[in-house]
């Protein structure tokens, strides 16, 4: 995100995709944070809400009587759902010099793990318990990473809507939460590929029982030979697939199902 002072008293916002093409623009009043004009009023209103809450956390933010030009550029395909909203919150928090988690919880009902990811430089473990969050670096770098693939399903989920659905439904029990945490630790610490797959499958089973939804392998990839793990807002965006077969037959399988964005672990995850 690039921010520059400008004449006037409004904020002019341009969002560009990874190819440099503008996909959203807006002019937002810094007097009441309402859109003056925009290509998408809903997105402009969200940015206004974000800025307004940043000011509440830091009264000196935007207190000078001048406008701004803001330009954001995505480094990945917009449809992938890799955290553009959380990155926006994190970068605005940096600009406003406020705690990104406090800003997040003012505008979102999510756990905040994606905010932690936005500021992370490597793999992390994130826990939120009784309104206390903890973040720890993880040394997750499995020897079998060449057997891991990310496949884009093309069904971009709205994370906020999915969280609302969960909050309105039946909640996970204390025992289920403990089981999920234990499985997460086992997944991160797995040295054996077979154990890694075993823990992934169990994690999917537990999450599915909580959400009352069938794991995606059961619904879409029954004939696949490896494990399939839903990521992000469960059931959309990307899945993680394991494979003990070479790259070509693995990719050919998912291509035969109509999925064309298939990324080996090394292509998506920085070393």
C-alpha positions in Angstrom: 0.0 0.0 0.0 1.4 3.4 -1.1 0.1 6.5 0.7 0.7 10.1 -0.5 -0.6 13.5 0.8 -2.8 15.3 -1.7 -4.8 18.5 -2.1 -8.3 18.7 -0.9 -9.9 17.0 2.1 -10.9 13.6 0.6 -9.1 10.3 0.3 -8.7 9.0 -3.3 -8.3 5.2 -3.4 -7.1 3.0 -6.2 -6.8 -0.8 -6.0 -4.8 -2.6 -8.7 -4.5 -6.3 -9.4 -1.3 -8.2 -9.9 -1.2 -7.0 -13.6 -1.5 -3.3 -12.7 -5.1 -3.0 -13.8 -7.5 -1.0 -11.6 -10.3 -3.2 -10.1 -11.6 -0.7 -7.6 -11.5 3.0 -7.0 -13.2 5.5 -4.7 -13.2 8.9 -3.3 -14.0 9.0 0.4 -14.7 12.0 2.6 -12.4 12.3 5.5 -15.0 14.4 7.4 -17.5 11.6 7.9 -15.8 8.7 6.1 -18.6 8.2 3.6 -18.1 7.5 -0.1 -18.3 10.6 -2.3 -18.1 8.3 -5.4 -16.8 4.8 -6.0 -16.9 1.9 -8.4 -18.3 -0.3 -5.5 -20.2 1.5 -2.7 -20.0 -1.6 -0.4 -16.3 -1.8 -0.6 -15.9 2.0 -0.2 -18.2 1.9 2.9 -16.0 -0.8 4.3 -12.8 1.3 3.8 -14.6 4.2 5.4 -15.5 2.0 8.4 -11.9 0.8 8.7 -10.5 4.4 8.6 -13.1 5.6 11.1 -12.2 2.9 13.6 -8.5 3.5 13.1 -9.1 7.2 14.1 -11.0 5.9 17.2 -7.9 4.0 18.2 -5.5 6.9 17.3 -7.1 10.4 17.4 -4.0 11.9 15.7 -4.5 9.7 12.6 -6.0 11.8 9.7 -6.2 14.9 12.0 -4.4 17.1 9.5 -6.7 19.0 7.1 -5.4 17.5 3.9 -6.4 14.7 1.6 -4.5 11.5 0.6 -4.0 9.3 -2.4 -3.8 5.6 -1.6 -2.8 2.9 -4.0 -2.9 -0.8 -3.2 -1.5 -3.6 -5.4 -2.3 -7.3 -5.1 0.5 -9.8 -5.5 -1.8 -12.7 -6.2 -4.9 -13.4 -8.2 -7.8 -11.5 -6.7 -10.1 -14.5 -6.9 -7.8 -16.7 -4.8 -8.9 -15.4 -1.5 -5.5 -15.4 0.1 -6.1 -12.7 2.6 -6.7 -9.4 0.8 -9.1 -8.2 3.5 -6.8 -9.1 6.4 -3.8 -7.5 4.6 -5.9 -4.4 4.1 -6.6 -4.2 7.8 -3.0 -4.8 8.7 -1.6 -2.2 6.3 -4.1 0.4 7.4 -3.2 -0.3 11.0 0.5 0.3 10.1 -0.4 3.6 8.5 -2.5 4.6 11.4 0.1 3.4 13.9 -2.5 1.3 15.8 -2.6 -2.3 17.0 -3.8 -4.4 14.0 -5.7 -6.8 16.2 -7.6 -4.0 18.0 -8.6 -2.7 14.6 -9.5 -6.1 13.3 -11.8 -6.8 16.2 -13.6 -3.5 15.7 -14.5 -4.4 12.1 -14.6 -8.2 12.0 -15.9 -11.1 14.0 -13.1 -13.4 12.9 -10.5 -15.0 15.2 -7.7 -12.7 14.0 -5.4 -15.5 12.8 -5.4 -14.0 9.3 -4.1 -10.7 10.8 -1.3 -12.7 12.4 -0.5 -14.2 9.0 -0.5 -10.8 7.3 2.3 -9.7 9.6 4.2 -13.0 9.7 7.5 -13.7 7.9 7.1 -17.5 8.1 4.9 -20.3 9.4 3.2 -19.5 12.8 0.9 -21.1 15.3 -2.0 -18.9 16.4 -4.3 -19.5 19.4 -7.2 -17.5 20.7 -8.6 -18.6 24.1 -10.7 -16.6 26.5 -10.0 -13.4 24.5 -6.2 -14.1 24.9 -4.3 -14.6 21.8 -0.8 -16.1 21.4 1.4 -16.3 18.3 4.4 -18.5 18.1 6.8 -19.2 15.2 6.7 -22.6 13.7 9.5 -24.5 12.0 7.1 -26.3 9.7 9.3 -27.4 6.8 8.4 -31.1 6.1 10.7 -33.3 4.1 7.6 -34.4 2.1 6.6 -30.9 1.0 7.0 -32.0 -2.6 4.0 -34.2 -2.0 1.8 -31.3 -1.1 -0.4 -29.3 -3.6 -2.7 -26.4 -3.3 -5.7 -26.5 -5.7 -8.0 -23.5 -6.2 -11.7 -24.5 -6.3 -12.9 -21.3 -7.8 -15.5 -20.8 -5.1 -14.4 -17.7 -3.3 -15.9 -17.7 0.2 -16.9 -14.6 2.1 -15.0 -15.3 5.4 -17.2 -12.9 7.4 -20.4 -14.6 6.2 -19.0 -18.1 7.0 -18.0 -16.9 10.5 -21.5 -15.6 11.0 -23.0 -18.9 10.0 -20.8 -20.7 12.5 -21.6 -18.3 15.3 -25.4 -18.7 14.7 -25.1 -22.5 14.6 -24.0 -25.0 17.2 -20.6 -24.2 18.7 -17.6 -26.6 19.2 -17.4 -28.2 22.6 -14.4 -27.7 24.8 -13.4 -31.3 24.0 -13.6 -30.7 20.3 -11.6 -27.5 20.5 -8.9 -29.4 22.5 -8.9 -32.2 19.9 -8.6 -29.7 17.0 -5.7 -28.0 18.8 -4.0 -31.3 19.5 -4.4 -32.3 15.8 -3.0 -29.0 14.6 0.1 -29.6 16.7 0.4 -33.1 15.4 0.1 -31.9 11.8 2.7 -29.2 12.3 5.1 -31.6 14.0 4.6 -34.6 11.7 7.8 -36.2 10.4 6.1 -39.1 8.7 4.1 -38.5 5.5 1.6 -41.2 6.4 1.0 -39.7 9.9 0.6 -36.2 8.3 -2.2 -37.6 6.1 -3.8 -39.4 9.1 -3.9 -36.2 11.1 -5.2 -34.2 8.2 -8.1 -36.7 7.6 -9.0 -36.7 11.3 -8.9 -32.8 11.4 -11.3 -32.7 8.5 -13.6 -35.2 10.2 -13.8 -33.2 13.4 -14.3 -29.9 11.6 -17.0 -31.5 9.5 -18.9 -32.8 12.5 -18.9 -29.3 14.1 -20.0 -27.5 10.9 -22.4 -30.3 10.0 -20.9 -30.5 6.6 -19.3 -33.4 4.7 -15.6 -33.1 4.1 -14.8 -32.1 0.5 -13.1 -35.4 -0.3 -16.4 -37.2 0.4 -18.4 -34.9 -1.8 -16.0 -34.1 -4.7 -12.9 -36.2 -4.6 -14.0 -39.7 -3.5 -11.7 -41.4 -6.0 -8.6 -39.4 -5.1 -5.8 -41.5 -3.6 -4.4 -38.9 -1.1 -5.8 -36.6 1.6 -7.8 -33.5 0.8 -8.0 -30.7 3.4 -10.3 -27.6 3.1 -8.5 -24.3 3.9 -9.7 -20.8 4.8 -13.5 -20.5 4.9 -14.2 -24.2 4.9 -15.4 -25.5 1.6 -14.2 -22.6 -0.6 -11.0 -21.0 -2.0 -8.2 -23.5 -1.8 -7.7 -27.1 -0.7 -4.5 -28.8 0.3 -4.0 -32.2 -1.3 -1.3 -34.8 -0.5 0.0 -37.1 -3.1 2.6 -39.9 -3.1 2.4 -40.0 -7.0 4.5 -37.9 -9.3 3.5 -34.3 -10.1 2.0 -35.0 -13.6 -0.6 -37.6 -12.6 -1.5 -35.6 -9.6 -2.1 -32.5 -11.7 -3.8 -34.5 -14.4 -6.3 -35.8 -11.8 -7.4 -32.4 -10.7 -7.4 -31.0 -14.3 -9.7 -33.9 -15.2 -12.1 -32.6 -12.5 -12.0 -29.1 -14.1 -9.5 -27.4 -11.8 -6.8 -25.5 -13.5 -5.0 -23.7 -10.8 -2.8 -26.4 -9.1 0.2 -25.1 -7.2 2.9 -27.3 -5.8 3.9 -26.4 -2.3 7.2 -24.8 -3.4 5.4 -22.4 -5.8 3.1 -20.9 -3.2 5.1 -21.1 0.0 8.2 -19.0 0.3 11.3 -21.0 1.5 
